Amino acid sequence: MTNATDSYKRMAGSAGAGLVEDGMVVGLGTGTTAAFLVRALAERLRGGLRIVGAVPTSQATAQLATSLGIPLVSLERYPELDLAIDGADEIDPQLNLIKGGGGALLREKVVAAAARRFVVIGDSSKLVPRLGMRFALPVEIVPFALGPVQRRLEALGARAQLRLGTHEPFLTDNHNYILDCQFPGGIADPQALQAQIRAIVGVVEHGLFLGMARQALVAGPDGLVTLP
């Protein structure tokens, strides 16, 4: 990560934290930009902001938030959130997203869907004219179904590669595998692809977040831009 990109991520994270209001229950995303969000929110709490609590989308985010003194709550107790804020791997002009580079796509989607308002934050390198142009689409699957699911995804035109950890397949917080799917030329019809992937037995969730983000806060050389 360059110093400039780091600065843009920090700017976007701070802007996201600025949306949090007193008394809110907030969903906190996962990834490098979301980590800046968590740190900025902790700073606001130290400055006097009071929230009911935050729902983390991963163990990593939970650990960071706890270390910074952010109170955590569960979806079981608070099934509807006021606001969810998360990063993205790609953002298209319609604010459709690819997420899951950090492996937390299932919990991220659950939290985003539980929120009255979902806002995505990121640096300008995440903006793409078409999803799948730069980043593979992560698909979380049941380990038992690896062979059949990989075959079905490849039949849809993907190059589906099992994500690896240090010495073995990467495991999500839900103890599932991830297949990273590259589509040459990008994803022409995200809605159709979403339906096709959902129909594959053994798929738990995918990283297409379509029609979910209400707003995007994107930082780059020209400063902070709010989309739409």
N, C-alpha and C positions, 0 to 999 in steps of 0.2 A: 504494500500500500504506500503510495507516495504521500509526502507531507501535505500536498494540495488536496488530495482525495480525503485524507484524514481530516483536514480542516472543513471540507464540505460535509462530511458525515457528521462532524460535531455540530456544525451549523444547523443541519436538518434535525438532529436529535434534540437540540435546544429548542428549536421551533415547535417540535412535537410536544415537548414537556410544557411549553407555554400554553398549550390548549387545555391542560388539566386544571379543573376548578375545584374549589373547596367542596367536600362532601361527595366526591365522585368515587365510583368503583371503576378501576381502569384495567384494561388488558395490556400487558407488556410483551412486545415481540422478542424475537431471537435473532442474533446476528451482530455484525460489527456496528452497523448504524444504530440498531436497537440498544446496544450496550451504551452508546453515547446518550441515548434517550434516558436510560435508567439512571445514569450518573447525573444528568441534568435534572431529572425529577427529584432525586435525592437532595440535590442542592436547593431546589425550591422548597422541599419539606423542611430543610434546615432553616430556610428563610421565613417559615411561618405557614406555608400551605398545609392544609389538613385534609387528607383523603380518608375514605372508609377503608380502602385497601386496594391491592393490585393482584391480578391473576397473572402469573407468569406462564409463558408458552413452552418452557423447557426447564429442565433441571439446571442448566447453565444460567439462565436468566434468574431463576429462583435463588440460586446461590449468590449471584452478584447483588440482587436486590436486598437480600437478607444482610449481606455484609455491609451495605450502605444504609441500613436502618429503615428500609421501605417496608411497611406492614403488608403481609400477604394474606389473601383470602382465597376461598375455593369457589368454583362454579356451582358446587352443590349448595352452598349457602347463598350465593349471589348468581343465579342463573341468567340474569340480564345485566349487562354492563353498560355504563354510561358512554364509555369511549374505549376503543382499542387502537393502539398505535404500533405499527410494525414496519420493518424495512421490506425490500423486495429485490429480487435478482433482475427482473425486467419489468418495465412499465410501458404500456403502449398508449397511443393517443386517447383511447377510450377509458383509460385507467384500469384496464385489465392487467393482471399481473402473472408472472411466474415467480413462485416462492418455493423454498425448500432447500436452498443451498446449504443451510446449516443443519438440515435433517429434521426440522421440527414442524414440517408442513401440516401434519394432522392436527396437532394441538393449536397451531397458529390459525388454522381454518375454523376450528371449533370456537376459539375465542373471538375471531373476527365476526363469525355468524351470530354470536351471543350479544354483540355490542349494538347499541342503538346507532352508533356512528363509528365507522372504521376509516382511519386515516393512514396513508402510507407515507413513509419518509425515505429519502435517499439522495444520493449524489447524481449529478447529471449524466453520468455514464450509464445509468440504469434505464434511461429513456431509449426506446427502440420503436421503429416504425411498424414492426410486426413481431409478435412473440416468437421465441425460439430462434431468433437470429444469432444471438450470442451465447445464450445459456441453455443447457439441456433441461428438459422438463423432468423433474423428479416424480417418481411414482412409488408410493409406499405399498409394500406387498407382504402377505403372509409368507414366511420363509418356506413352508411346505410347498407352496405353489410356484416357486421360482421358475422351474422349467416351462410349464404351460403358459404362465403369464408372459414371460420373456418372448416366447414364440408368438403369442397373440399380439403383443405390442409391435414386434418386428413386422407382422403381417399388415399393420397399420402404416408402415413406412418408416418406423423409427429404428435407429441404431440404439438398442437397449443394453446398457452396460451396468453390471452390478457394482454398486459403490463399495469401495473397500475401506476398511479402517487401517490400523497399523499393520496387522499381520493377517487379518481375516475380514469377512464381510462386515461393513459398518452396520451397527444396530441402532435403531432409533430409541427414544425414551420408552417407546411402546414395545420394544424388542422385535421390531420388524426390519425387513430389508428395504433398500431403496434401489430401484432401477432408474438410472439417469438416461433419458431418451432424447437423442438428437434427431431433429427433423431437417434434412437438407433443404435450405431455402426458407426455413421457418415454418410456422404453423399457419396454414392458409385459412382454416375455419376452426377457431378455438372452441366454439359451441358444439360443433359436430364431433370434434375430437374428444371433448369432455364426455359426451354421451357414449361414445364408443369405448372409452377407457372405463367408465363406470360399469359398463356391461360385462367386463371381464371378471370372472369369478376368481377370487384370490387377491384382487386389488383392494386395499384398505382406503386409500385416498390418493389424490394427485395434486400437483402443485399449480394447477390453473385456478386462479382466483378471479372469476369473471363476474363483473357487475357488483362487486362487493365493496370496493373502496369508494368512499364519498368524496375524498379530496386527497391530493398529493402535495407534499412539501418537498421541493427539490432544490438542492443547493449546488451551485457551480460557479464558474468564473464570473458570471453576471450577478452573483448574489443569490438570494432565496426567491424562488418562484413558487406561487401557489397555483395548482391546477385543479379543476378547470378554472 
